[in-house]
Amino acid sequence: MFDNKIQIVESSSAGNLYSIQQGNKALLVEAGVNIPNVDWDIVGCLISHEHKDHAKYAKKFAKYGIDCYMTEGTRNALEDTHYRFKTIGYGYDNRIDINEDITVIAFEIDHDAAEPAGFLIKSGQDRILYVSDTSHIKYKFKDLNYLMIECNYDGESIEKNLNERYIDIPHKQRVQRSHLSLEMVLDFLKKNDISKLKEIYLLHLSSTNANIDKIVRSIKTTTGVPVYTKGDF
């Protein structure tokens, strides 16, 4: 059994794409940018919601022959009935097997989209949590080995930008309604079992509202495990 290798291909408001690899097999997460020229045997793609930075290339992925898994609400919002668009409902009873090694459970998140989802992925012996573009995480998880989690901003940076009029109040409110902050991520880590965590991947870091060095340092101190961002690849 191969160890899981996670790669942040792209992670920003312009587009998001991640891969979870076992050997040469890869499960993609999100379809906000096109697939790079790599030698992967792609077994599927998970799409959290219909916004372009997460789903712009979903129809193209389907035409490539890749099964794309999403909630029914997301599929309807994309206005496409391609047979490779597969639906997944929330909860354990609606889990799907991508192949003999990968099982996925979708769960509800809070975002301004039709039916957005986070994903708990069992890949081989590992449990991987993916969550992005949400104002909070209302569930608790145990025995997590890898965490792929949004950390869009930190409270100090966004307040500083507001005070210096780099952003306005509506911008701040919009960010807070739809994205996770450093403070929220730290709270999530404290409330969940992280004793088996191997690595953390921080996603969707803002170019203006996030002090990346501070964020990485804070999360490393809290967890004691390696913390990666897009800049590390």
SVG drawing of the C-alpha trace seen along z (x, -y; Angstrom):
<svg xmlns="http://www.w3.org/2000/svg" viewBox="-30 -54 39 57">
<polyline fill="none" stroke="black" stroke-width="0.4" points="0.0,0.0 1.4,-3.4 1.5,-6.3 -0.7,-9.3 1.0,-12.3 -0.9,-15.6 -0.1,-18.4 -1.4,-21.9 -1.5,-22.5 -3.2,-25.9 -5.0,-27.6 -6.4,-31.1 -9.4,-33.1 -8.3,-32.7 -8.6,-28.9 -8.2,-25.8 -6.9,-22.3 -5.4,-19.7 -4.3,-16.1 -4.2,-13.1 -1.9,-10.5 -1.2,-6.9 1.6,-5.8 0.6,-7.0 -3.1,-7.1 -4.5,-10.5 -7.8,-11.8 -8.3,-15.4 -10.1,-17.9 -11.7,-20.9 -11.6,-21.9 -10.8,-25.6 -7.8,-25.3 -6.9,-22.9 -5.0,-19.7 -1.2,-20.2 0.8,-18.0 1.6,-15.2 1.8,-11.4 -1.2,-10.7 -3.8,-8.0 -6.8,-10.1 -9.5,-8.1 -11.9,-11.0 -12.5,-14.6 -14.3,-16.0 -16.0,-19.4 -17.1,-21.3 -19.4,-23.8 -20.1,-25.6 -18.1,-28.8 -15.7,-29.3 -12.6,-29.2 -13.6,-25.6 -15.5,-24.3 -14.6,-26.3 -13.0,-23.3 -15.5,-20.6 -17.1,-20.2 -13.7,-19.9 -12.6,-17.3 -15.8,-15.3 -14.9,-15.5 -11.4,-14.2 -13.2,-11.1 -12.9,-11.9 -15.8,-11.2 -16.6,-14.4 -18.4,-13.9 -20.5,-16.7 -23.8,-17.3 -27.0,-17.4 -27.3,-21.2 -23.8,-21.8 -24.6,-19.7 -27.8,-21.7 -26.0,-25.0 -23.5,-24.0 -26.4,-23.3 -24.9,-20.2 -26.2,-16.7 -22.9,-15.1 -23.0,-11.4 -19.6,-11.8 -21.1,-14.3 -21.9,-12.0 -23.9,-13.1 -23.1,-12.5 -25.4,-13.3 -24.3,-14.4 -23.6,-11.9 -22.1,-8.4 -25.1,-6.6 -24.5,-8.4 -20.7,-7.6 -19.3,-6.6 -16.4,-4.3 -14.2,-5.9 -12.3,-2.7 -11.3,0.2 -8.9,-2.0 -10.8,-5.4 -14.1,-6.1 -15.6,-9.6 -18.2,-11.1 -19.6,-14.5 -20.7,-16.8 -22.5,-20.2 -20.6,-23.4 -21.8,-27.1 -21.0,-29.1 -23.0,-31.2 -23.5,-28.4 -26.3,-26.0 -25.3,-22.9 -21.6,-23.2 -19.7,-20.3 -16.6,-19.3 -15.2,-15.8 -13.9,-13.1 -11.7,-10.9 -10.5,-7.4 -7.5,-6.7 -5.8,-3.4 -5.3,-3.4 -5.4,-7.2 -8.3,-9.6 -8.0,-12.9 -10.3,-15.9 -10.9,-18.5 -12.8,-21.7 -12.7,-25.1 -14.9,-28.1 -17.0,-28.0 -17.8,-30.3 -17.5,-27.5 -17.2,-23.7 -20.0,-22.3 -18.8,-18.7 -16.1,-17.0 -13.8,-14.4 -11.5,-11.7 -8.5,-9.7 -7.5,-12.3 -4.2,-11.7 -4.1,-14.6 -5.9,-17.9 -6.5,-20.0 -8.1,-23.1 -8.8,-26.7 -7.1,-29.4 -8.1,-32.5 -7.3,-35.3 -6.2,-36.2 -8.1,-38.6 -5.2,-41.0 -4.4,-41.4 -8.0,-41.9 -8.6,-44.5 -5.3,-46.3 -6.4,-46.4 -9.8,-47.8 -8.3,-50.4 -5.9,-51.5 -8.8,-51.6 -7.2,-49.0 -10.5,-47.1 -14.0,-48.3 -16.6,-47.0 -18.6,-45.1 -15.4,-43.3 -14.6,-42.3 -18.1,-41.1 -18.2,-39.1 -14.9,-37.4 -16.1,-36.6 -19.4,-35.1 -17.8,-32.7 -14.2,-31.8 -12.2,-30.3 -9.8,-32.4 -6.7,-31.4 -8.6,-31.8 -11.3,-29.4 -8.7,-26.8 -7.0,-26.9 -10.4,-26.4 -11.2,-23.5 -7.8,-21.9 -8.4,-22.2 -11.9,-20.7 -10.9,-17.7 -8.7,-14.6 -5.4,-15.5 -3.3,-12.9 -2.8,-10.9 -2.2,-13.9 0.8,-13.6 0.5,-16.8 -1.6,-19.9 -2.1,-21.7 -3.4,-25.3 -5.6,-26.3 -7.0,-29.5 -4.7,-31.9 -5.6,-35.5 -2.8,-37.6 -3.9,-40.6 -5.6,-39.5 -3.3,-36.7 0.0,-36.9 1.3,-33.6 4.4,-33.3 2.3,-34.0 -0.4,-31.5 2.0,-28.7 3.9,-29.3 0.8,-29.4 -0.6,-26.1 2.8,-24.3 3.1,-25.4 -0.4,-24.1 -0.1,-20.7 3.6,-19.9 3.2,-18.5 4.5,-19.8 2.4,-22.6 2.4,-23.3 1.1,-26.1 1.2,-26.5 4.5,-28.2 6.1,-25.0 5.6,-23.3"/>
</svg>
